[in-house]
Amino acid sequence: MFFIIGTKFFTFGSEKTAEQIRCSQCGALTQFTEKTGMNFITLFFVVPTIPISGKKKFIECPNCSARFQTE
């Protein structure tokens, strides 16, 4: 028997930002989505098994899906 493992960044949570922000990738002026995510070791590239990083907060442009890390 063998296992296929990999890594993947999983995101969770989605709140809109209070103000509108201009995206530096596509130039859209819109409310970004605030998300949190973590890197996991995955089983068969699907099932998150072991977290390998701390939580990272970022905002995502709803227009082009560009992500920008926040504090």
N, CA, C and O atoms as a Maestro MAE file, in Angstrom:
{
 s_m_m2io_version
 :::
 2.0.0
}

f_m_ct {
 s_m_title
 :::
 protein
 m_atom[284] {
  # First column is atom index #
  i_m_mmod_type
  r_m_x_coord
  r_m_y_coord
  r_m_z_coord
  i_m_residue_number
  s_m_chain_name
  s_m_pdb_residue_name
  s_m_pdb_atom_name
  i_m_atomic_number
  :::
  1 25 0.844 -1.173 0.000 1 A "MET " " N  " 7
  2 3 0.000 0.000 0.000 1 A "MET " " CA " 6
  3 2 0.892 1.239 0.000 1 A "MET " " C  " 6
  4 15 1.949 1.248 0.631 1 A "MET " " O  " 8
  5 25 0.468 2.273 -0.701 2 A "PHE " " N  " 7
  6 3 1.241 3.500 -0.745 2 A "PHE " " CA " 6
  7 2 0.304 4.703 -0.598 2 A "PHE " " C  " 6
  8 15 -0.894 4.613 -0.866 2 A "PHE " " O  " 8
  9 25 0.871 5.815 -0.171 3 A "PHE " " N  " 7
  10 3 0.111 7.046 0.012 3 A "PHE " " CA " 6
  11 2 0.695 8.119 -0.897 3 A "PHE " " C  " 6
  12 15 1.911 8.220 -1.062 3 A "PHE " " O  " 8
  13 25 -0.170 8.900 -1.467 4 A "ILE " " N  " 7
  14 3 0.264 10.034 -2.265 4 A "ILE " " CA " 6
  15 2 0.009 11.283 -1.425 4 A "ILE " " C  " 6
  16 15 -1.132 11.587 -1.077 4 A "ILE " " O  " 8
  17 25 1.092 12.008 -1.100 5 A "ILE " " N  " 7
  18 3 0.940 13.203 -0.280 5 A "ILE " " CA " 6
  19 2 1.420 14.424 -1.054 5 A "ILE " " C  " 6
  20 15 2.180 14.308 -2.015 5 A "ILE " " O  " 8
  21 25 0.973 15.571 -0.628 6 A "GLY " " N  " 7
  22 3 1.373 16.832 -1.231 6 A "GLY " " CA " 6
  23 2 1.095 17.956 -0.260 6 A "GLY " " C  " 6
  24 15 0.832 17.710 0.917 6 A "GLY " " O  " 8
  25 25 1.149 19.185 -0.738 7 A "THR " " N  " 7
  26 3 0.812 20.337 0.084 7 A "THR " " CA " 6
  27 2 -0.194 21.196 -0.660 7 A "THR " " C  " 6
  28 15 -0.234 21.219 -1.890 7 A "THR " " O  " 8
  29 25 -1.010 21.904 0.118 8 A "LYS " " N  " 7
  30 3 -2.009 22.782 -0.484 8 A "LYS " " CA " 6
  31 2 -2.353 23.886 0.501 8 A "LYS " " C  " 6
  32 15 -2.332 23.679 1.715 8 A "LYS " " O  " 8
  33 25 -2.670 25.062 -0.030 9 A "PHE " " N  " 7
  34 3 -3.087 26.205 0.772 9 A "PHE " " CA " 6
  35 2 -4.610 26.241 0.800 9 A "PHE " " C  " 6
  36 15 -5.249 26.427 -0.235 9 A "PHE " " O  " 8
  37 25 -5.190 26.063 1.985 10 A "PHE " " N  " 7
  38 3 -6.639 26.083 2.147 10 A "PHE " " CA " 6
  39 2 -7.060 27.407 2.752 10 A "PHE " " C  " 6
  40 15 -6.413 27.900 3.676 10 A "PHE " " O  " 8
  41 25 -8.148 27.997 2.238 11 A "THR " " N  " 7
  42 3 -8.659 29.265 2.756 11 A "THR " " CA " 6
  43 2 -10.007 29.047 3.421 11 A "THR " " C  " 6
  44 15 -10.737 28.111 3.094 11 A "THR " " O  " 8
  45 25 -10.323 29.932 4.364 12 A "PHE " " N  " 7
  46 3 -11.612 29.885 5.024 12 A "PHE " " CA " 6
  47 2 -11.989 31.292 5.456 12 A "PHE " " C  " 6
  48 15 -11.122 32.149 5.624 12 A "PHE " " O  " 8
  49 25 -13.279 31.527 5.633 13 A "GLY " " N  " 7
  50 3 -13.783 32.842 6.001 13 A "GLY " " CA " 6
  51 2 -13.859 33.753 4.798 13 A "GLY " " C  " 6
  52 15 -13.030 33.668 3.892 13 A "GLY " " O  " 8
  53 25 -14.835 34.609 4.787 14 A "SER " " N  " 7
  54 3 -14.929 35.588 3.704 14 A "SER " " CA " 6
  55 2 -15.809 36.746 4.157 14 A "SER " " C  " 6
  56 15 -17.034 36.640 4.209 14 A "SER " " O  " 8
  57 25 -15.153 37.847 4.481 15 A "GLU " " N  " 7
  58 3 -15.852 39.069 4.852 15 A "GLU " " CA " 6
  59 2 -15.411 40.164 3.899 15 A "GLU " " C  " 6
  60 15 -14.258 40.190 3.470 15 A "GLU " " O  " 8
  61 25 -16.309 41.053 3.570 16 A "LYS " " N  " 7
  62 3 -15.979 42.185 2.705 16 A "LYS " " CA " 6
  63 2 -15.238 43.242 3.530 16 A "LYS " " C  " 6
  64 15 -15.506 43.411 4.720 16 A "LYS " " O  " 8
  65 25 -14.301 43.951 2.885 17 A "THR " " N  " 7
  66 3 -13.597 45.038 3.555 17 A "THR " " CA " 6
  67 2 -14.561 46.209 3.754 17 A "THR " " C  " 6
  68 15 -15.547 46.348 3.029 17 A "THR " " O  " 8
  69 25 -14.262 47.040 4.741 18 A "ALA " " N  " 7
  70 3 -15.136 48.172 5.049 18 A "ALA " " CA " 6
  71 2 -15.096 49.231 3.955 18 A "ALA " " C  " 6
  72 15 -16.117 49.853 3.663 18 A "ALA " " O  " 8
  73 25 -13.936 49.444 3.349 19 A "GLU " " N  " 7
  74 3 -13.797 50.468 2.320 19 A "GLU " " CA " 6
  75 2 -13.452 49.836 0.979 19 A "GLU " " C  " 6
  76 15 -13.071 48.668 0.906 19 A "GLU " " O  " 8
  77 25 -13.591 50.613 -0.059 20 A "GLN " " N  " 7
  78 3 -13.221 50.143 -1.390 20 A "GLN " " CA " 6
  79 2 -11.726 50.364 -1.597 20 A "GLN " " C  " 6
  80 15 -11.174 51.372 -1.155 20 A "GLN " " O  " 8
  81 25 -11.081 49.429 -2.265 21 A "ILE " " N  " 7
  82 3 -9.642 49.464 -2.498 21 A "ILE " " CA " 6
  83 2 -9.403 49.289 -3.989 21 A "ILE " " C  " 6
  84 15 -10.120 48.544 -4.657 21 A "ILE " " O  " 8
  85 25 -8.389 49.981 -4.511 22 A "ARG " " N  " 7
  86 3 -8.027 49.813 -5.925 22 A "ARG " " CA " 6
  87 2 -7.021 48.673 -6.034 22 A "ARG " " C  " 6
  88 15 -5.989 48.687 -5.363 22 A "ARG " " O  " 8
  89 25 -7.319 47.691 -6.873 23 A "CYS " " N  " 7
  90 3 -6.446 46.536 -7.093 23 A "CYS " " CA " 6
  91 2 -5.260 46.960 -7.961 23 A "CYS " " C  " 6
  92 15 -5.437 47.612 -8.990 23 A "CYS " " O  " 8
  93 25 -4.049 46.584 -7.539 24 A "SER " " N  " 7
  94 3 -2.858 46.942 -8.312 24 A "SER " " CA " 6
  95 2 -2.658 46.012 -9.511 24 A "SER " " C  " 6
  96 15 -1.842 46.310 -10.384 24 A "SER " " O  " 8
  97 25 -3.384 44.897 -9.571 25 A "GLN " " N  " 7
  98 3 -3.266 43.972 -10.706 25 A "GLN " " CA " 6
  99 2 -4.198 44.353 -11.854 25 A "GLN " " C  " 6
  100 15 -3.759 44.476 -12.998 25 A "GLN " " O  " 8
  101 25 -5.498 44.543 -11.546 26 A "CYS " " N  " 7
  102 3 -6.475 44.799 -12.616 26 A "CYS " " CA " 6
  103 2 -6.980 46.239 -12.632 26 A "CYS " " C  " 6
  104 15 -7.602 46.657 -13.608 26 A "CYS " " O  " 8
  105 25 -6.726 47.001 -11.574 27 A "GLY " " N  " 7
  106 3 -7.131 48.401 -11.522 27 A "GLY " " CA " 6
  107 2 -8.569 48.641 -11.089 27 A "GLY " " C  " 6
  108 15 -9.029 49.783 -11.114 27 A "GLY " " O  " 8
  109 25 -9.290 47.603 -10.694 28 A "ALA " " N  " 7
  110 3 -10.692 47.747 -10.282 28 A "ALA " " CA " 6
  111 2 -10.769 48.389 -8.899 28 A "ALA " " C  " 6
  112 15 -9.954 48.095 -8.025 28 A "ALA " " O  " 8
  113 25 -11.751 49.263 -8.708 29 A "LEU " " N  " 7
  114 3 -12.020 49.875 -7.414 29 A "LEU " " CA " 6
  115 2 -13.223 49.147 -6.823 29 A "LEU " " C  " 6
  116 15 -14.352 49.348 -7.270 29 A "LEU " " O  " 8
  117 25 -12.985 48.303 -5.821 30 A "THR " " N  " 7
  118 3 -14.043 47.434 -5.301 30 A "THR " " CA " 6
  119 2 -13.773 47.059 -3.853 30 A "THR " " C  " 6
  120 15 -12.684 47.302 -3.332 30 A "THR " " O  " 8
  121 25 -14.775 46.464 -3.203 31 A "GLN " " N  " 7
  122 3 -14.592 45.940 -1.854 31 A "GLN " " CA " 6
  123 2 -13.921 44.579 -1.976 31 A "GLN " " C  " 6
  124 15 -14.439 43.679 -2.637 31 A "GLN " " O  " 8
  125 25 -12.776 44.436 -1.340 32 A "PHE " " N  " 7
  126 3 -12.048 43.172 -1.376 32 A "PHE " " CA " 6
  127 2 -12.655 42.202 -0.373 32 A "PHE " " C  " 6
  128 15 -13.442 42.600 0.486 32 A "PHE " " O  " 8
  129 25 -12.290 40.936 -0.480 33 A "THR " " N  " 7
  130 3 -12.746 39.906 0.438 33 A "THR " " CA " 6
  131 2 -11.605 39.564 1.379 33 A "THR " " C  " 6
  132 15 -10.510 39.227 0.929 33 A "THR " " O  " 8
  133 25 -11.852 39.647 2.695 34 A "GLU " " N  " 7
  134 3 -10.843 39.281 3.690 34 A "GLU " " CA " 6
  135 2 -10.933 37.780 3.946 34 A "GLU " " C  " 6
  136 15 -12.014 37.255 4.216 34 A "GLU " " O  " 8
  137 25 -9.803 37.094 3.860 35 A "LYS " " N  " 7
  138 3 -9.780 35.648 4.078 35 A "LYS " " CA " 6
  139 2 -8.615 35.269 4.972 35 A "LYS " " C  " 6
  140 15 -7.689 36.054 5.174 35 A "LYS " " O  " 8
  141 25 -8.672 34.062 5.502 36 A "THR " " N  " 7
  142 3 -7.599 33.485 6.297 36 A "THR " " CA " 6
  143 2 -7.265 32.132 5.692 36 A "THR " " C  " 6
  144 15 -8.151 31.439 5.191 36 A "THR " " O  " 8
  145 25 -5.990 31.750 5.734 37 A "GLY " " N  " 7
  146 3 -5.609 30.473 5.148 37 A "GLY " " CA " 6
  147 2 -4.410 29.849 5.838 37 A "GLY " " C  " 6
  148 15 -3.706 30.504 6.607 37 A "GLY " " O  " 8
  149 25 -4.187 28.570 5.551 38 A "MET " " N  " 7
  150 3 -3.067 27.806 6.119 38 A "MET " " CA " 6
  151 2 -2.572 26.804 5.091 38 A "MET " " C  " 6
  152 15 -3.339 26.324 4.256 38 A "MET " " O  " 8
  153 25 -1.280 26.491 5.158 39 A "ASN " " N  " 7
  154 3 -0.716 25.408 4.350 39 A "ASN " " CA " 6
  155 2 -0.885 24.096 5.097 39 A "ASN " " C  " 6
  156 15 -0.671 24.031 6.308 39 A "ASN " " O  " 8
  157 25 -1.269 23.051 4.373 40 A "PHE " " N  " 7
  158 3 -1.457 21.725 4.956 40 A "PHE " " CA " 6
  159 2 -0.713 20.686 4.132 40 A "PHE " " C  " 6
  160 15 -0.563 20.831 2.919 40 A "PHE " " O  " 8
  161 25 -0.250 19.639 4.799 41 A "ILE " " N  " 7
  162 3 0.163 18.429 4.091 41 A "ILE " " CA " 6
  163 2 -1.135 17.692 3.796 41 A "ILE " " C  " 6
  164 15 -1.963 17.503 4.686 41 A "ILE " " O  " 8
  165 25 -1.311 17.277 2.550 42 A "THR " " N  " 7
  166 3 -2.561 16.641 2.155 42 A "THR " " CA " 6
  167 2 -2.340 15.172 1.806 42 A "THR " " C  " 6
  168 15 -1.248 14.763 1.411 42 A "THR " " O  " 8
  169 25 -3.383 14.409 1.960 43 A "LEU " " N  " 7
  170 3 -3.387 13.006 1.589 43 A "LEU " " CA " 6
  171 2 -4.121 12.901 0.264 43 A "LEU " " C  " 6
  172 15 -5.276 13.314 0.160 43 A "LEU " " O  " 8
  173 25 -3.468 12.357 -0.743 44 A "PHE " " N  " 7
  174 3 -4.014 12.249 -2.096 44 A "PHE " " CA " 6
  175 2 -4.351 13.626 -2.684 44 A "PHE " " C  " 6
  176 15 -5.256 13.737 -3.511 44 A "PHE " " O  " 8
  177 25 -3.631 14.673 -2.263 45 A "PHE " " N  " 7
  178 3 -3.789 16.047 -2.720 45 A "PHE " " CA " 6
  179 2 -5.183 16.617 -2.469 45 A "PHE " " C  " 6
  180 15 -5.544 17.627 -3.075 45 A "PHE " " O  " 8
  181 25 -5.966 16.003 -1.601 46 A "VAL " " N  " 7
  182 3 -7.327 16.469 -1.353 46 A "VAL " " CA " 6
  183 2 -7.596 16.684 0.128 46 A "VAL " " C  " 6
  184 15 -8.069 17.752 0.516 46 A "VAL " " O  " 8
  185 25 -7.304 15.694 0.962 47 A "VAL " " N  " 7
  186 3 -7.673 15.710 2.366 47 A "VAL " " CA " 6
  187 2 -6.594 16.419 3.194 47 A "VAL " " C  " 6
  188 15 -5.481 15.907 3.308 47 A "VAL " " O  " 8
  189 25 -6.907 17.603 3.783 48 A "PRO " " N  " 7
  190 3 -5.918 18.274 4.626 48 A "PRO " " CA " 6
  191 2 -5.665 17.446 5.884 48 A "PRO " " C  " 6
  192 15 -6.601 17.084 6.597 48 A "PRO " " O  " 8
  193 25 -4.395 17.152 6.150 49 A "THR " " N  " 7
  194 3 -4.067 16.259 7.251 49 A "THR " " CA " 6
  195 2 -3.309 16.957 8.374 49 A "THR " " C  " 6
  196 15 -3.749 16.945 9.524 49 A "THR " " O  " 8
  197 25 -2.171 17.565 8.044 50 A "ILE " " N  " 7
  198 3 -1.310 18.174 9.051 50 A "ILE " " CA " 6
  199 2 -1.021 19.626 8.654 50 A "ILE " " C  " 6
  200 15 -0.521 19.870 7.556 50 A "ILE " " O  " 8
  201 25 -1.332 20.602 9.536 51 A "PRO " " N  " 7
  202 3 -0.990 21.989 9.208 51 A "PRO " " CA " 6
  203 2 0.523 22.190 9.274 51 A "PRO " " C  " 6
  204 15 1.179 21.725 10.207 51 A "PRO " " O  " 8
  205 25 1.070 22.886 8.274 52 A "ILE " " N  " 7
  206 3 2.518 23.108 8.262 52 A "ILE " " CA " 6
  207 2 2.874 24.589 8.321 52 A "ILE " " C  " 6
  208 15 4.047 24.946 8.217 52 A "ILE " " O  " 8
  209 25 1.879 25.451 8.487 53 A "SER " " N  " 7
  210 3 2.152 26.876 8.652 53 A "SER " " CA " 6
  211 2 1.104 27.471 9.577 53 A "SER " " C  " 6
  212 15 0.060 26.867 9.826 53 A "SER " " O  " 8
  213 25 1.391 28.646 10.075 54 A "GLY " " N  " 7
  214 3 0.412 29.359 10.887 54 A "GLY " " CA " 6
  215 2 -0.631 30.003 10.000 54 A "GLY " " C  " 6
  216 15 -0.537 29.960 8.773 54 A "GLY " " O  " 8
  217 25 -1.623 30.597 10.629 55 A "LYS " " N  " 7
  218 3 -2.673 31.271 9.876 55 A "LYS " " CA " 6
  219 2 -2.108 32.511 9.201 55 A "LYS " " C  " 6
  220 15 -1.320 33.249 9.793 55 A "LYS " " O  " 8
  221 25 -2.514 32.733 7.964 56 A "LYS " " N  " 7
  222 3 -2.109 33.908 7.204 56 A "LYS " " CA " 6
  223 2 -3.365 34.652 6.779 56 A "LYS " " C  " 6
  224 15 -4.301 34.058 6.242 56 A "LYS " " O  " 8
  225 25 -3.377 35.964 7.026 57 A "LYS " " N  " 7
  226 3 -4.518 36.781 6.636 57 A "LYS " " CA " 6
  227 2 -4.177 37.526 5.360 57 A "LYS " " C  " 6
  228 15 -3.062 38.019 5.192 57 A "LYS " " O  " 8
  229 25 -5.147 37.601 4.465 58 A "PHE " " N  " 7
  230 3 -4.940 38.301 3.209 58 A "PHE " " CA " 6
  231 2 -6.264 38.826 2.692 58 A "PHE " " C  " 6
  232 15 -7.330 38.455 3.183 58 A "PHE " " O  " 8
  233 25 -6.184 39.696 1.693 59 A "ILE " " N  " 7
  234 3 -7.385 40.183 1.014 59 A "ILE " " CA " 6
  235 2 -7.310 39.732 -0.435 59 A "ILE " " C  " 6
  236 15 -6.226 39.598 -1.003 59 A "ILE " " O  " 8
  237 25 -8.467 39.502 -1.021 60 A "GLU " " N  " 7
  238 3 -8.535 38.986 -2.388 60 A "GLU " " CA " 6
  239 2 -9.452 39.868 -3.232 60 A "GLU " " C  " 6
  240 15 -10.548 40.235 -2.809 60 A "GLU " " O  " 8
  241 25 -8.984 40.195 -4.421 61 A "CYS " " N  " 7
  242 3 -9.778 40.989 -5.362 61 A "CYS " " CA " 6
  243 2 -10.873 40.096 -5.957 61 A "CYS " " C  " 6
  244 15 -10.569 39.026 -6.484 61 A "CYS " " O  " 8
  245 25 -12.138 40.516 -5.881 62 A "PRO " " N  " 7
  246 3 -13.210 39.694 -6.451 62 A "PRO " " CA " 6
  247 2 -13.215 39.704 -7.981 62 A "PRO " " C  " 6
  248 15 -13.838 38.847 -8.607 62 A "PRO " " O  " 8
  249 25 -12.521 40.671 -8.578 63 A "ASN " " N  " 7
  250 3 -12.504 40.792 -10.025 63 A "ASN " " CA " 6
  251 2 -11.474 39.866 -10.678 63 A "ASN " " C  " 6
  252 15 -11.804 39.142 -11.618 63 A "ASN " " O  " 8
  253 25 -10.223 39.882 -10.183 64 A "CYS " " N  " 7
  254 3 -9.156 39.103 -10.824 64 A "CYS " " CA " 6
  255 2 -8.563 38.025 -9.910 64 A "CYS " " C  " 6
  256 15 -7.667 37.297 -10.335 64 A "CYS " " O  " 8
  257 25 -9.039 37.907 -8.675 65 A "SER " " N  " 7
  258 3 -8.595 36.919 -7.678 65 A "SER " " CA " 6
  259 2 -7.147 37.097 -7.239 65 A "SER " " C  " 6
  260 15 -6.534 36.151 -6.745 65 A "SER " " O  " 8
  261 25 -6.591 38.295 -7.409 66 A "ALA " " N  " 7
  262 3 -5.245 38.576 -6.902 66 A "ALA " " CA " 6
  263 2 -5.300 38.635 -5.381 66 A "ALA " " C  " 6
  264 15 -6.246 39.177 -4.810 66 A "ALA " " O  " 8
  265 25 -4.285 38.077 -4.728 67 A "ARG " " N  " 7
  266 3 -4.248 38.046 -3.258 67 A "ARG " " CA " 6
  267 2 -3.105 38.912 -2.747 67 A "ARG " " C  " 6
  268 15 -2.008 38.925 -3.304 67 A "ARG " " O  " 8
  269 25 -3.397 39.636 -1.668 68 A "PHE " " N  " 7
  270 3 -2.415 40.506 -1.040 68 A "PHE " " CA " 6
  271 2 -2.414 40.221 0.449 68 A "PHE " " C  " 6
  272 15 -3.460 40.300 1.094 68 A "PHE " " O  " 8
  273 25 -1.245 39.886 1.011 69 A "GLN " " N  " 7
  274 3 -1.148 39.539 2.419 69 A "GLN " " CA " 6
  275 2 -1.284 40.778 3.276 69 A "GLN " " C  " 6
  276 15 -0.747 41.835 2.948 69 A "GLN " " O  " 8
  277 25 -2.016 40.641 4.391 70 A "THR " " N  " 7
  278 3 -2.179 41.737 5.343 70 A "THR " " CA " 6
  279 2 -1.433 41.391 6.613 70 A "THR " " C  " 6
  280 15 -0.810 40.333 6.700 70 A "THR " " O  " 8
  281 25 -1.489 42.264 7.591 71 A "GLU " " N  " 7
  282 3 -0.741 42.072 8.835 71 A "GLU " " CA " 6
  283 2 -1.233 40.903 9.638 71 A "GLU " " C  " 6
  284 15 -0.697 40.620 10.709 71 A "GLU " " O  " 8
  :::
 }
 m_bond[283] {
  # First column is bond index #
  i_m_from
  i_m_to
  i_m_order
  :::
  1 1 2 1
  2 2 3 1
  3 3 4 2
  4 3 5 1
  5 5 6 1
  6 6 7 1
  7 7 8 2
  8 7 9 1
  9 9 10 1
  10 10 11 1
  11 11 12 2
  12 11 13 1
  13 13 14 1
  14 14 15 1
  15 15 16 2
  16 15 17 1
  17 17 18 1
  18 18 19 1
  19 19 20 2
  20 19 21 1
  21 21 22 1
  22 22 23 1
  23 23 24 2
  24 23 25 1
  25 25 26 1
  26 26 27 1
  27 27 28 2
  28 27 29 1
  29 29 30 1
  30 30 31 1
  31 31 32 2
  32 31 33 1
  33 33 34 1
  34 34 35 1
  35 35 36 2
  36 35 37 1
  37 37 38 1
  38 38 39 1
  39 39 40 2
  40 39 41 1
  41 41 42 1
  42 42 43 1
  43 43 44 2
  44 43 45 1
  45 45 46 1
  46 46 47 1
  47 47 48 2
  48 47 49 1
  49 49 50 1
  50 50 51 1
  51 51 52 2
  52 51 53 1
  53 53 54 1
  54 54 55 1
  55 55 56 2
  56 55 57 1
  57 57 58 1
  58 58 59 1
  59 59 60 2
  60 59 61 1
  61 61 62 1
  62 62 63 1
  63 63 64 2
  64 63 65 1
  65 65 66 1
  66 66 67 1
  67 67 68 2
  68 67 69 1
  69 69 70 1
  70 70 71 1
  71 71 72 2
  72 71 73 1
  73 73 74 1
  74 74 75 1
  75 75 76 2
  76 75 77 1
  77 77 78 1
  78 78 79 1
  79 79 80 2
  80 79 81 1
  81 81 82 1
  82 82 83 1
  83 83 84 2
  84 83 85 1
  85 85 86 1
  86 86 87 1
  87 87 88 2
  88 87 89 1
  89 89 90 1
  90 90 91 1
  91 91 92 2
  92 91 93 1
  93 93 94 1
  94 94 95 1
  95 95 96 2
  96 95 97 1
  97 97 98 1
  98 98 99 1
  99 99 100 2
  100 99 101 1
  101 101 102 1
  102 102 103 1
  103 103 104 2
  104 103 105 1
  105 105 106 1
  106 106 107 1
  107 107 108 2
  108 107 109 1
  109 109 110 1
  110 110 111 1
  111 111 112 2
  112 111 113 1
  113 113 114 1
  114 114 115 1
  115 115 116 2
  116 115 117 1
  117 117 118 1
  118 118 119 1
  119 119 120 2
  120 119 121 1
  121 121 122 1
  122 122 123 1
  123 123 124 2
  124 123 125 1
  125 125 126 1
  126 126 127 1
  127 127 128 2
  128 127 129 1
  129 129 130 1
  130 130 131 1
  131 131 132 2
  132 131 133 1
  133 133 134 1
  134 134 135 1
  135 135 136 2
  136 135 137 1
  137 137 138 1
  138 138 139 1
  139 139 140 2
  140 139 141 1
  141 141 142 1
  142 142 143 1
  143 143 144 2
  144 143 145 1
  145 145 146 1
  146 146 147 1
  147 147 148 2
  148 147 149 1
  149 149 150 1
  150 150 151 1
  151 151 152 2
  152 151 153 1
  153 153 154 1
  154 154 155 1
  155 155 156 2
  156 155 157 1
  157 157 158 1
  158 158 159 1
  159 159 160 2
  160 159 161 1
  161 161 162 1
  162 162 163 1
  163 163 164 2
  164 163 165 1
  165 165 166 1
  166 166 167 1
  167 167 168 2
  168 167 169 1
  169 169 170 1
  170 170 171 1
  171 171 172 2
  172 171 173 1
  173 173 174 1
  174 174 175 1
  175 175 176 2
  176 175 177 1
  177 177 178 1
  178 178 179 1
  179 179 180 2
  180 179 181 1
  181 181 182 1
  182 182 183 1
  183 183 184 2
  184 183 185 1
  185 185 186 1
  186 186 187 1
  187 187 188 2
  188 187 189 1
  189 189 190 1
  190 190 191 1
  191 191 192 2
  192 191 193 1
  193 193 194 1
  194 194 195 1
  195 195 196 2
  196 195 197 1
  197 197 198 1
  198 198 199 1
  199 199 200 2
  200 199 201 1
  201 201 202 1
  202 202 203 1
  203 203 204 2
  204 203 205 1
  205 205 206 1
  206 206 207 1
  207 207 208 2
  208 207 209 1
  209 209 210 1
  210 210 211 1
  211 211 212 2
  212 211 213 1
  213 213 214 1
  214 214 215 1
  215 215 216 2
  216 215 217 1
  217 217 218 1
  218 218 219 1
  219 219 220 2
  220 219 221 1
  221 221 222 1
  222 222 223 1
  223 223 224 2
  224 223 225 1
  225 225 226 1
  226 226 227 1
  227 227 228 2
  228 227 229 1
  229 229 230 1
  230 230 231 1
  231 231 232 2
  232 231 233 1
  233 233 234 1
  234 234 235 1
  235 235 236 2
  236 235 237 1
  237 237 238 1
  238 238 239 1
  239 239 240 2
  240 239 241 1
  241 241 242 1
  242 242 243 1
  243 243 244 2
  244 243 245 1
  245 245 246 1
  246 246 247 1
  247 247 248 2
  248 247 249 1
  249 249 250 1
  250 250 251 1
  251 251 252 2
  252 251 253 1
  253 253 254 1
  254 254 255 1
  255 255 256 2
  256 255 257 1
  257 257 258 1
  258 258 259 1
  259 259 260 2
  260 259 261 1
  261 261 262 1
  262 262 263 1
  263 263 264 2
  264 263 265 1
  265 265 266 1
  266 266 267 1
  267 267 268 2
  268 267 269 1
  269 269 270 1
  270 270 271 1
  271 271 272 2
  272 271 273 1
  273 273 274 1
  274 274 275 1
  275 275 276 2
  276 275 277 1
  277 277 278 1
  278 278 279 1
  279 279 280 2
  280 279 281 1
  281 281 282 1
  282 282 283 1
  283 283 284 2
  :::
 }
}
